[in-house]
Amino acid sequence: MTEVHPSLSFRNLRDERDYPLLLELNRSSRQAEGAEYSGAEYSGAETSGAETSRPDSITLEAIAQTLANMDGLSAQQGVIVAAQAGEAIGYSRLGWYSSYVRPQWRGRGLAGALIAHSLQLLKTQGATEVELGVDAENESAAFRLYERLGYRTYSVDTWYRKRMVD
C-alpha cells in the first residue's frame, strides 16, 4: 500500500456549494465498486435499503436531504473533506458513518486517514465509543482496515429483504 502523501489536508464541509463535489465523489466511488448497492442512504427512501439504485441515480436533492438529518450534527460539523494539493479526493460523514474515495486514491491509506481524523474529531466532541456497520457480504479490504484501526466485531445482524415486483 502506498502511503497517503504528507500534504493531505482535511476540512469541514463549507455549505451547499460543496454538494456537487460530494455528489461527484459519491458517484465515482460507488461506480468503482462495480455493483449496484442499497440506495436508501441517499435516495430519501424510508425502506431501509429495500430499493436498489445505481450510482447515477444519486441526486443533489438526496444529498441535501440526507445531510439535513445527521443525528444532531450540522452538515458543516459532520462532513470531512480530504484534499491533496487542493483537489478534493474523498470525504467521510460522521453520525451515520460513511466514506467515499476517488478510485485513483484507493489503496493509498486515505480511508484510514479519514477514519482516524474523524475519530479524533469525535473524541474532542466527547465521544467515548464509536461503532460502524459493515455489510457482511461485502468482502472487501474494509474489514481489515477497521480491525487495523482497533475496531472489533461486536455483533452480527441478519437482515431480511424481499424485492417487490409488479
C-alpha positions as CSV (number, residue, x, y, z in Angstrom):
1,M,0.0,0.0,0.0
2,T,1.3,3.4,-0.9
3,E,1.0,5.8,2.0
4,V,-1.1,9.0,1.8
5,H,1.1,12.0,0.9
6,P,2.0,14.2,3.8
7,S,0.4,17.2,2.2
8,L,-3.1,15.6,2.7
9,S,-5.4,18.1,4.4
10,F,-8.9,17.9,5.9
11,R,-11.6,20.5,6.1
12,N,-15.2,20.6,7.1
13,L,-17.9,21.0,4.5
14,R,-18.4,24.7,3.7
15,D,-22.1,24.7,2.8
16,E,-24.4,23.8,-0.1
17,R,-21.7,24.9,-2.6
18,D,-19.9,21.7,-1.7
19,Y,-22.8,19.4,-2.5
20,P,-21.9,18.9,-6.2
21,L,-18.4,17.9,-5.1
22,L,-19.9,15.3,-2.7
23,L,-22.2,14.1,-5.4
24,E,-19.2,13.6,-7.8
25,L,-17.1,11.8,-5.1
26,N,-20.0,9.6,-4.1
27,R,-20.8,8.6,-7.7
28,S,-17.2,7.9,-8.7
29,S,-16.6,5.9,-5.5
30,R,-19.7,3.8,-6.0
31,Q,-19.0,3.2,-9.7
32,A,-15.6,1.9,-8.8
33,E,-17.3,-0.7,-6.6
34,G,-18.8,-2.0,-9.8
35,A,-22.1,-3.3,-8.4
36,E,-25.4,-2.0,-7.5
37,Y,-25.8,-1.0,-3.9
38,S,-28.5,-0.3,-1.4
39,G,-29.6,3.2,-2.3
40,A,-31.7,4.1,0.8
41,E,-28.9,6.2,2.3
42,Y,-29.1,9.0,-0.4
43,S,-32.4,8.1,-2.1
44,G,-34.6,9.6,0.6
45,A,-36.2,6.1,0.8
46,E,-37.6,5.1,4.2
47,T,-37.3,1.4,3.2
48,S,-34.0,0.7,5.0
49,G,-32.3,-0.4,1.8
50,A,-35.2,-2.2,0.2
51,E,-34.7,-0.4,-3.0
52,T,-31.6,-0.7,-5.2
53,S,-30.2,2.3,-7.0
54,R,-27.3,2.9,-9.4
55,P,-24.6,5.5,-8.6
56,D,-26.1,7.8,-11.3
57,S,-29.4,7.8,-9.5
58,I,-28.0,9.8,-6.5
59,T,-29.1,13.4,-6.8
60,L,-28.1,16.7,-5.3
61,E,-31.5,16.8,-3.6
62,A,-31.0,13.4,-2.0
63,I,-27.6,14.5,-0.7
64,A,-29.1,17.7,0.7
65,Q,-31.9,15.8,2.4
66,T,-29.5,13.3,4.0
67,L,-27.2,16.0,5.2
68,A,-30.1,17.8,6.8
69,N,-30.7,14.8,9.0
70,M,-27.4,14.0,10.6
71,D,-28.1,12.9,14.1
72,G,-27.8,16.3,15.7
73,L,-24.8,17.4,13.7
74,S,-24.9,20.1,11.1
75,A,-23.6,19.2,7.7
76,Q,-20.6,21.6,8.3
77,Q,-19.8,19.7,11.6
78,G,-20.4,16.2,10.2
79,V,-18.8,16.1,6.8
80,I,-15.0,16.0,6.5
81,V,-13.4,16.5,3.0
82,A,-9.9,15.3,2.3
83,A,-7.8,17.2,-0.2
84,Q,-4.4,16.6,-1.8
85,A,-2.7,19.6,-3.3
86,G,-6.1,21.5,-3.3
87,E,-8.0,18.7,-5.1
88,A,-10.8,17.0,-3.1
89,I,-10.1,13.3,-3.1
90,G,-12.6,11.9,-0.6
91,Y,-15.0,12.6,2.2
92,S,-16.5,11.0,5.2
93,R,-19.6,11.6,7.1
94,L,-19.9,11.4,10.9
95,G,-23.1,10.2,12.6
96,W,-24.2,7.6,10.1
97,Y,-20.6,6.8,9.2
98,S,-19.7,6.5,5.5
99,S,-16.7,7.5,3.4
100,Y,-16.1,7.9,-0.3
101,V,-12.7,8.0,-2.0
102,R,-11.9,8.7,-5.6
103,P,-11.0,5.4,-7.3
104,Q,-7.4,6.5,-8.2
105,W,-6.8,7.2,-4.5
106,R,-7.9,3.8,-3.2
107,G,-5.3,1.6,-1.6
108,R,-3.2,4.5,-0.6
109,G,-4.3,4.9,3.0
110,L,-6.9,7.7,2.5
111,A,-9.9,5.8,4.0
112,G,-7.8,5.0,7.1
113,A,-6.6,8.7,7.4
114,L,-10.2,9.9,7.0
115,I,-11.4,7.5,9.7
116,A,-8.5,8.4,12.1
117,H,-9.2,12.1,11.6
118,S,-12.9,11.6,12.2
119,L,-12.3,9.6,15.4
120,Q,-10.1,12.4,16.7
121,L,-12.9,14.9,16.0
122,L,-15.5,12.7,17.7
123,K,-13.2,12.3,20.7
124,T,-12.8,16.1,21.1
125,Q,-16.6,16.3,20.9
126,G,-16.8,13.9,23.9
127,A,-17.4,10.6,22.2
128,T,-16.2,7.7,24.3
129,E,-17.2,4.9,21.9
130,V,-18.0,4.6,18.3
131,E,-19.4,1.9,16.1
132,L,-19.9,1.3,12.4
133,G,-21.7,-1.2,10.3
134,V,-20.4,-3.3,7.5
135,D,-22.3,-5.4,5.1
136,A,-21.1,-8.9,5.8
137,E,-21.5,-9.9,2.2
138,N,-19.1,-7.0,1.2
139,E,-15.9,-9.0,1.3
140,S,-13.5,-6.1,0.9
141,A,-10.5,-4.5,2.5
142,A,-12.8,-2.6,4.8
143,F,-12.8,-5.4,7.3
144,R,-9.0,-5.5,7.6
145,L,-8.9,-1.7,7.7
146,Y,-11.4,-1.5,10.6
147,E,-9.5,-4.2,12.5
148,R,-6.2,-2.4,11.9
149,L,-7.8,0.8,13.4
150,G,-8.8,-1.1,16.5
151,Y,-12.5,-2.0,15.8
152,R,-13.6,-5.4,17.0
153,T,-16.7,-7.3,16.0
154,Y,-19.5,-6.5,18.5
155,S,-22.4,-8.3,16.9
156,V,-23.5,-9.8,13.6
157,D,-27.0,-8.9,12.4
158,T,-29.3,-10.7,10.0
159,W,-31.4,-8.5,7.7
160,Y,-34.2,-9.8,5.5
161,R,-35.0,-8.4,2.1
162,K,-37.9,-9.0,-0.3
163,R,-37.9,-7.5,-3.7
164,M,-41.3,-6.0,-4.6
165,V,-42.2,-7.0,-8.1
166,D,-45.1,-5.6,-10.2
